[in-house]
Amino acid sequence: MKVGLIGCGGMGTTHNLSLKALSEKMNVEVTALADCRTEYLEKAALQWPKARLYQTGMELLESETLDSVHICLPSYLHTEHALAAMDKGIHVFVEKPVCLTEEEAQKLIQAKKKNKVQVMVGQVVRSFDEYRYLKECCETGRFGELKSITMQRVSGDAAWGYEDWFHQEGKSGSVVLDLHVHDLDFLRYMLGEPDSFDVRATAFSSGMINQIFTAYEFGKIFAITEGIWDVSSALPFEASFHACFEEASVVFKGREKPSLTVYGNDGRIQHPKLHREYDVNDDSAGINISNLGPYYTEIKYFIQCLQEGKPVEIAPLEEGIQSVSQAIKEWKLAKEYVNKRYL
């Protein structure tokens, strides 16, 4: 299977390393790489000495014959590259958020239908072992019914983006579509669409949303999420959740080891043993996640779907778009709240 990788920065490096590890077990090879920064392109090429190199993703798509392409560019470039790839009949793995507007979403849906290709979105939290355990507990009733859940995704200011694209609202969608979208996507994955939601937010001095709190109701289940780019870039990243079931609380703290704990109503404390399909940490991507395991898992699943002719079901294009649609609604309410309260 011939794969192209467009974007060799932080997320691109994570994909590149995962694809290299998978190539040792699966028939997959990165045959083309693209990035406008020579140093990143050359670094990525160390993994694939025979790969052809391009300065832009569009050049790569115009020149190459590929089975699939991974799009790991800044968010505002996702749609145009995904559309170009689909129009060439290439299967697409595109990082989240899949797009930034409802107009882009419709174009993507139409292109997938027209070209009959597979598209997976990098909503990687769906592949984290701790979150998969939580979903399994919810579905099986292992600890009774889920009553409430709080989720946090805390990060220092996103200061690592090329040409500071994170701080340009129209290019990143603010913290809402870049960071918070992970937790709202997982809630949708586990609980379905919310019956109602309410938003509170704060903003940087520029007016761009940097912190969002959303309270949801899913039937009888109450959920609260926080996503923040802190004013300091020095604050370490941490994802966490606290899920309250009838018979136990399941707590995940991403910076602690062990990271997952079950507190039973009988007073017992357990640390579930999780099956780590690929447990490798690598800081060379320079982003806030160093564990390659979940990326390896989601990319392996995508490759298997393509090789076996099965539809992508875990994080297909349609699901990525539904999460973007929900995020856009929350983003709008966040801006309205900030404008009313602070400006």
N, C-alpha and C positions, 0 to 999 in steps of 0.2 A: 504494500500500500504506500503510495507516494503522497507525502504530506508537505504542505507549505506552511511556513510560520511568518506571519506579518506582525512586526513589533517585537523587538528583542530587549526591551527594557525590563522593568521589575516583573510584571506578570508574564511577559514573554520568556524571561529566563526560567521562571517556574514551570511553564509549559515545556520549554526546551529540555530541561533536566528530566522531567517526567517522561517525555517521549523517548529520550535516550535510554532511560531505565526500562521502559516498556519494549524497546526494540530488541532487548536481550531475550525476550520471551515471545514476542509477537512479530508478525510480518509487517513491520512498519518502519519507514525511513523518511527523515526530513530531507527532501531533495532541493528545497529552495527556501531562502531566508531573505527578509526585507527589513531594513531600518534606515532612516535618514542619517543616523549617527554612526560613523565608521567604526568607532571603538566598540560599540555595542554589537554591531554586525560581525565584526571580526571575533569578538568573544564568543558569540553564539556559534560561529562557524567552527570553533575548536571541537565541538561535539560532532560535527558533520563535515569533514574535510572535503567531501565531494559535492557538497551542496552549492548550487548557483546562488550568487548574491546580487541583491537589488537594492537600490536606494529608496524606492517607494513600493508600497503594496500593489498599486495599480500596475506598475511595470511587471511585477511578479505575475499577477493574474493574467495579464495580456500575453505573457511569453511562455507560461508553463502549462503542461498537461498534468493535472493532479487528481487524486481521489478525494482529498479533503484539504481544508485550509483552516488554520487556527488564527483568529483575529484578536490580537492582544494590544490594540492601539488605544489611545485616549478615547473616552466614551463617545465624543462627538464625531469620530471617524468610523464608528462601528457600522452604521447603516449603509453608507455608500460602498464600503468594501464588501459587506455581506451581500448586497444586491449584485455587485459586479461578479462575485464568485458564483452565486446561484445562477446568474444568466449564462455562465459557462458550464453549468451542470455539475459544479463542484459542491460536495457536501461541506457544511460549515460548522465549526465550533467557534462561537463568538463569546467573548467575555461579557460579564454583566457590567452595567445595565445594557441590555441588548440594544436599546435606543433611548432617546430622550424626549420624544414627542409622540402624540397619537398619530400624526401624519406619517412619521417614519414607521410606526408600527403597522399601519395598513399596507404600506409599500412592501414591507418584509413578508407579511402574510400572503399577499398576492404573488410575490416572487416565488415563495416556497411552493405554493399551489401550482403555479404555471410551470416551474422547472422540475417538479417532482423530486426534490432533494431532501436530505435530512439536515436538520439544524438543531444543534444543542446549545444551550446558554450556560455560561459558567457560574451558575448559582451553587457555588461549591459547598455551602453549608449543608446542603442536602446529602453530601458525601462524607461529612465529618462523623466519626464513629460515635461521639458523645450525643450528637443530635439525632443520629439514627437510633440510638438506644432510647432516647426520649420518645421518639415517634412510636417505636415498638411498644413501649410501656403504655402509651396512650391508646394504641389500637387494640392491645391484648387485655387491657384492664389489669395488668400485673399488680398494680398497687391501688386498684379501684379506679374510680373516675377522676379525671383531671378537673380540679376546681379553679385554679388560677396559675398564671405564669408571669414572671417578670424576666425581661431579657435586656441585656446591655451590650453595647458595642462601642467601646471607648478607645479613642485614638488621639495621639498628639496631632497638632496641625499638619495637614498633608502638604509638606514642603518639598517633596521629592519629585513632583511631576515635571515632565519636559515642558519648558517655557511656562512653568507655573500654571498649567491648564486647570488644575484642581480648583484654583481660586477664581476662575472665570465661570460664572454661573451657567451660561449658555453652553459651556463645553463639558462640565462635569455633572450638572444637575444638583450641585451643592452636596452636603453631607447626606441629604435625603436619598438621592438616587445612587450615590456612590457607596455609602456605608450602611445606612439604615435599611436599604433595600434587601440586604441579606436576611435580617430578622423578620421583616414583614413577609418575605418570600417563604421562609421556613414556616411561619405561622399558617400561611395559606396552604402550604404543602401538608401540614399536619392536621389542620382544623377546618379547611375550606375558606370560603369568603366570609369576611366579618359581617355581622348584622348591623353594627354601628361602630363608629370610631370618633375620637375627639383628639385634637392636637394642641400642644403648647410648644413654643420654640424660643430660641435666642439667635442672635446674628452677630457676625463679625462687624467691625466698624464700617466696612464697605456696604453693609446691608445684606450680604449673603448669609443664608441660614447655616449655622455651624453646629446647632444642637436641636434635636427634636425629641419630644416625648409624645408617644401616641398611646391612648387607652382604647382597647378594642373590646367588643363583646362578640363571642362566638357561641350563640345559644346561651347555656348556663355558665360558660367558661369566660373568665375575665382575664385580659392580658394587657400588660404595660411594657412598652419598649422605650429604650433610650439609645440614640445614636449621636455621637459627638466627635467633632474635630476640636480638640481643646485649643485655647489661645496659645499654648506652649507646644512647640514641636518636640519637646523633650519628654512629654508624658508617654509612658510605654503603652502599647496596644494591649487590650484585653477584651475578650468576648466572654460572656457569662450568662447563665440563666438559673432561675430558682422556680422549679415546677412543684406546685402543691397538689398532691393526690390525696385521696381519702385515707390511705393507709401509710403514706410516706411522702417525704419531700426529696426530689432529685435535684441536686445542685452541681452545676458545672462552673468552674473557675479556671479559665484558660491558662493562667500563669502559674498555677499550682500543680504539684505532682504528689499524689495522683490528682488528676483534674476533676474527676467525677465521683460524687459521693451520694449515697442513699441514706437518709435519716429516717428509720422506721418509727411508727407510732408506738412501738414496744421499747424504744430506746436504743435499739441496735443500730450500729453504723457499719455500712458496707461500702466497699470500693469495687464496683463491677469490673470484671476482667473483660476488656474489649479486644476484639480481634483486629490487630493492626496489619492490614494487607501489605503496607509499605511504610515502614517507620524510619524515615530518614529526614534529618534536619539539615538545611543548607541556607546560610545567610547571604549567599552571593547575589541574590535577587535585589537586595537592598530595600525590601518593603517590609510591612509589619507582620508578615507571616513567613515562618521559616520551615514549617513542617510540610514536606512535599506529599505526605500520604494521601490526603483528601483529593489533591489535584491528580495524582497518579490514579486513584480510584475512578474519578469521574471521566478522565480521558480514556482509561482502559474500557470503561463501559461504552463510551462513544465508538471506539474502534470496533468493539465486539458487535455492536448494533450494525455497523456498516458491513463488516465481514460476514455476518450471519443473515443480512437482509432483514433485520428486525427494526421496527419503528422505535425511535427514541421516546421513552416514556418518563424517565426520571426528571429531566429538565428540558423539555422540548421548547421550541420557539414560542408556541402559544402560551406556555406557562410563564416564560420570561416576560412576555408582553403583558400578561395579566398583572404581574408584579410591578412592572413599570407603570401601568395604568393606575394601580392603587397608590404607588409612590407619588405620581403626579398630583393626584387628589390631595394627598397629605402635604405635599410641597406647597400647593396653592394655599391651603389652610394655614400652614406655617408662616408663609409670607404675609397673609392677611393678619394673623395674630401679632406678628412683630411690628407691622406697620401701624396697627391700632394701639399697641401697648408702648412702643419705644420711639416711634418716629413722629 
